[in-house]
Amino acid sequence: MTLTFEDFPPGRFGTFGPRHVTRDEILAFAAEFDPQPMHLDEEAASKSMLRGLSGSGWHLCSLMMRMMADGFITRAASLGSPGVDEVRWLSPLRPGDDLTLDVDVLEARASKSRPELGIVTFKCTARNAKGQALAEMTSPILIQRREGAV
């Protein structure tokens, strides 16, 4: 069943995961996209404010996007997103973390200019196995409305 705008009322939508993150993944992502010492070198990372090897915040955002896609976006009548309103990195992503993603609908409103679609604003929080919030992201997604809902 395809999820439409009407399937996203404000409130908790769900929790997705877990997704295990390996040291090798952290190093590979950093080498390709964010080659800073705290993401590549354990000794340098131990002397940083993060106090140990940590994944890039952009790696964590990529993982969050994958968890959203696997969890619900690929089943939704998504028409894309106009962007991300806010991303906050709260705690480091560590090798061996098992991530879960809490997804809340902050707002769902029908488009005034395009009544066949709605705008759903999601707040996603990535957590490690201890329940510690690692990152938060708030983003609107354009989602087609059910036929006859207009």
C-alpha positions in Angstrom: 0.0 0.0 0.0 1.3 3.4 -0.9 1.4 5.9 1.9 -0.2 9.3 1.0 -0.4 12.6 2.7 -3.4 11.5 4.8 -1.3 8.7 6.3 0.9 11.2 8.1 -1.0 12.9 10.9 1.0 15.0 13.5 2.5 12.8 16.2 4.9 9.9 16.4 5.1 8.1 13.1 7.5 5.3 14.0 10.9 4.1 15.0 13.2 2.4 12.4 16.3 0.4 12.6 18.5 -0.8 14.1 21.4 -0.1 11.7 24.8 -1.2 12.8 27.7 1.1 12.0 31.2 -0.3 11.6 34.6 1.3 12.0 35.4 0.4 8.4 32.3 2.3 7.2 33.2 5.4 9.2 36.8 5.3 7.8 35.6 4.8 4.2 33.0 7.6 4.3 35.5 10.0 5.9 38.3 9.1 3.4 35.9 9.9 0.5 33.8 12.8 1.8 35.1 14.3 5.1 38.8 13.6 5.6 39.3 15.2 9.0 41.6 13.6 11.6 38.8 12.9 14.1 37.1 10.7 11.4 40.2 9.0 10.1 42.9 8.7 12.7 42.3 7.1 16.1 45.3 8.8 17.8 44.4 12.3 16.5 40.7 11.6 17.3 41.6 10.7 20.9 43.2 14.2 21.3 40.2 16.0 19.7 37.2 17.4 21.6 35.3 14.2 20.5 37.7 12.1 22.5 37.8 9.2 20.1 37.2 8.1 16.5 33.8 9.4 15.4 31.8 9.3 12.2 31.2 12.5 10.2 28.0 14.3 10.9 27.4 14.0 7.1 27.8 10.3 7.4 25.2 10.2 10.1 22.9 12.3 7.9 23.3 9.8 5.1 22.5 7.0 7.4 19.4 8.8 8.6 18.3 9.3 5.0 18.8 5.6 4.3 16.8 4.6 7.4 14.0 7.0 6.3 14.0 5.6 2.8 14.0 2.0 4.1 11.4 2.8 6.7 8.8 4.7 4.8 9.8 7.0 2.0 10.1 4.3 -0.6 6.5 3.3 0.3 5.2 6.9 0.2 3.9 8.9 -2.7 6.8 11.3 -2.1 7.4 14.0 -4.6 10.7 15.1 -3.1 11.7 17.7 -0.6 12.4 21.4 -0.8 15.3 21.0 1.5 16.2 20.4 5.2 15.2 23.1 7.7 17.6 22.1 10.4 20.3 19.5 11.3 21.8 19.3 14.7 24.7 17.0 15.7 24.3 16.3 19.4 26.7 13.5 20.2 29.4 11.6 18.2 28.6 8.6 16.0 31.0 5.8 17.2 32.2 2.6 15.6 29.9 -0.2 16.7 26.9 2.0 17.3 23.5 0.5 16.6 21.3 3.3 15.3 17.6 3.7 15.6 15.6 6.5 14.0 12.6 8.1 15.8 10.3 9.8 13.3 7.7 12.4 14.3 5.4 14.4 12.1 5.5 18.0 13.3 3.1 19.4 10.8 1.0 18.1 7.9 -0.8 20.7 5.7 -2.3 20.7 2.3 -0.7 22.9 -0.3 -2.7 26.0 -1.2 -1.1 26.4 -4.6 -1.2 22.7 -5.5 -4.1 21.0 -3.7 -3.2 17.6 -5.1 -0.2 17.4 -2.6 0.5 18.1 1.0 3.6 19.2 2.9 4.6 16.9 5.8 7.3 18.2 8.1 9.2 15.4 9.8 11.6 15.6 12.8 13.9 12.6 12.8 16.2 11.8 15.8 19.0 9.2 15.4 19.8 7.4 18.7 22.5 4.9 19.7 21.6 1.7 21.5 21.8 3.5 24.9 19.0 5.8 23.7 21.4 8.8 23.4 20.4 11.3 20.7 23.2 11.7 18.2 21.5 14.0 15.7 18.2 15.7 14.9 16.9 16.7 11.5 13.8 18.6 10.6 12.7 18.4 6.9 9.5 19.0 4.9 8.6 16.4 2.3 6.0 16.9 -0.5 3.6 14.0 -0.5 0.7 13.3 -2.9 -2.8 13.4 -1.5 -5.2 10.5 -1.9 -7.4 10.7 -4.9 -10.7 12.3 -3.9 -9.1 14.0 -0.9 -9.0 17.4 -2.6 
